[in-house]
């Protein structure tokens, strides 16, 4: 059962982490969402941002709030997206944005309880 995107490339520059992702058409999240027009649920986009950020920012503990959350375009199977995340340790926030060359798909700010 496939639950994560394909990672094409990834990098870190200070507290900014960037991934180039492909959304596999066989994701379990597409089942029933929707049969004739599959789209990636917004909560999955938030979940991916948290899971992928923790690869580089292990101090991130449990999230407790999300604000400025916007879903601006539908993510379809085989989409290739850039996920950029900027971490602000002083605020315990992770700003994320999913984009391609033409548009923004989603963005938001997640607040974390951080270790230390």
C-alpha positions as CSV (number, residue, x, y, z in Angstrom):
1,X,0.0,0.0,0.0
2,X,1.7,3.2,-1.2
3,X,1.2,6.2,1.1
4,X,4.0,8.5,0.3
5,X,5.2,10.5,-2.7
6,X,8.1,9.5,-4.9
7,X,11.1,11.7,-4.0
8,X,12.9,12.9,-7.1
9,X,15.3,15.2,-5.4
10,X,15.8,16.8,-1.9
11,X,18.0,19.4,-0.4
12,X,18.5,21.5,2.8
13,X,19.9,25.0,3.1
14,X,19.9,26.0,6.7
15,X,16.4,25.8,8.0
16,X,14.9,25.5,4.5
17,X,14.1,22.0,3.2
18,X,13.0,21.4,-0.4
19,X,11.7,18.3,-2.1
20,X,10.9,17.6,-5.7
21,X,8.0,15.1,-5.6
22,X,6.0,13.0,-8.0
23,X,2.5,11.9,-6.8
24,X,2.2,8.2,-7.7
25,X,-1.1,7.2,-9.3
26,X,-1.3,4.1,-7.1
27,X,-1.5,6.0,-3.8
28,X,-3.9,4.5,-1.4
29,X,-5.2,8.0,-0.7
30,X,-6.8,8.1,-4.2
31,X,-9.1,5.1,-3.4
32,X,-12.6,6.6,-3.1
33,X,-11.4,10.2,-3.5
34,X,-12.9,10.3,-6.2
35,X,-13.3,7.2,-8.4
36,X,-13.7,9.0,-11.7
37,X,-11.5,12.1,-10.9
38,X,-8.9,11.2,-8.2
39,X,-7.5,14.1,-6.2
40,X,-5.0,14.1,-3.3
41,X,-6.8,15.0,-0.1
42,X,-5.5,18.1,1.6
43,X,-4.8,16.4,4.9
44,X,-2.4,14.1,3.1
45,X,-0.5,17.2,1.8
46,X,-0.2,18.4,5.4
47,X,0.9,14.9,6.6
48,X,3.6,14.7,3.9
49,X,5.0,18.1,4.9
50,X,5.3,17.0,8.5
51,X,6.8,13.6,7.7
52,X,9.3,14.9,5.2
53,X,10.3,17.8,7.4
54,X,11.1,15.4,10.2
55,X,13.8,13.8,8.0
56,X,15.9,17.0,8.4
57,X,14.4,18.6,11.4
58,X,14.2,15.8,14.1
59,X,13.4,18.3,16.9
60,X,9.9,18.7,15.6
61,X,7.5,17.0,18.1
62,X,3.8,17.0,18.1
63,X,2.0,19.7,16.1
64,X,-0.7,21.6,17.9
65,X,-2.0,24.2,15.4
66,X,-2.2,25.0,11.7
67,X,-2.9,28.4,10.3
68,X,-2.9,30.2,7.0
69,X,-3.9,26.9,5.5
70,X,-4.9,27.3,1.8
71,X,-5.7,24.7,-0.9
72,X,-5.6,26.5,-4.2
73,X,-5.4,23.8,-6.8
74,X,-6.3,20.1,-7.1
75,X,-3.4,17.7,-6.9
76,X,-3.9,14.9,-9.4
77,X,-2.0,11.6,-10.0
78,X,1.4,11.9,-11.6
79,X,1.7,15.6,-10.6
80,X,5.3,16.8,-10.1
81,X,5.5,19.3,-7.3
82,X,8.1,21.2,-5.3
83,X,7.5,21.1,-1.6
84,X,9.4,24.0,0.1
85,X,9.5,24.1,3.9
86,X,10.9,26.9,6.0
87,X,11.4,26.2,9.7
88,X,11.5,29.0,12.3
89,X,12.9,27.5,15.5
90,X,12.2,30.7,17.6
91,X,8.5,30.4,16.8
92,X,8.3,26.6,16.5
93,X,6.7,27.0,13.1
94,X,7.1,25.2,9.7
95,X,5.8,27.1,6.7
96,X,5.2,24.9,3.7
97,X,4.2,25.4,0.1
98,X,3.5,23.0,-2.7
99,X,4.1,24.5,-6.2
100,X,5.0,23.7,-9.7
101,X,6.2,26.1,-12.4
102,X,2.7,27.5,-13.0
103,X,0.8,27.6,-9.7
104,X,0.6,27.1,-6.0
105,X,-1.3,24.0,-4.9
106,X,-1.3,24.5,-1.1
107,X,0.4,26.2,1.7
108,X,0.2,26.7,5.4
109,X,2.0,27.2,8.7
110,X,2.2,24.3,11.2
111,X,3.0,25.0,14.9
112,X,5.0,22.4,16.8
113,X,6.0,21.7,20.4
114,X,9.7,21.4,19.9
115,X,12.2,19.4,21.9
116,X,14.7,21.7,23.7
